[in-house]
Amino acid sequence: MAQRRPPAITLRLVMLEMQGFDLAYITSLTNYASSTISTILASPEAINIRREIQARVIDTVAEIQTDLQAIAPTLLQEKIQLALTAKSENVRNNALTGLLELAGHVPVKQVEIRRATLIEEELLRRSIRIRRKRLLRRRLWMG
């Protein structure tokens, strides 16, 4: 026995819901009452559609990961060749940067050069003087 196809509105409402749209927005798009939309989205058909979509997405992601893992060595060799032999300096630079990132060497995005303020410098000097005095007292006390 062939499986009955869900009504198009059920599929459309589930897709809108899964895209993150709220009930008020879906109501404005479809001209259905919010109670009707809620009833349709709570129906067994809508629940089955959600499950099927989620299962297909998971299957697709796993399939893509498997395919990419299989060709990863070839892609890496291609990137290395580009890094070493490309005529364009921009292409070489991008390939080299990509290889460094793959190896875990991520370039610093921002460097901050900061000079201590006068107050910070004075506090540091006082702190050093206090530490010296304490150290001298300990040495004198210990003998």
Buried (B, 14 or more C-beta within 10 A) or exposed (E): EEEEEBEEEBBBBBEBBEEEBEBEEBBEEBEBEEEEBBEBBEBEBBEBBBEEBEEEEEEEEEEEEEEEEEEEEEEEEEBEEBBEEBEEEEEBEBBBBBBEEEEEEEEEEEEEEEEEEEEEEEEEEEEEEEEEEEEEEEEEEEE
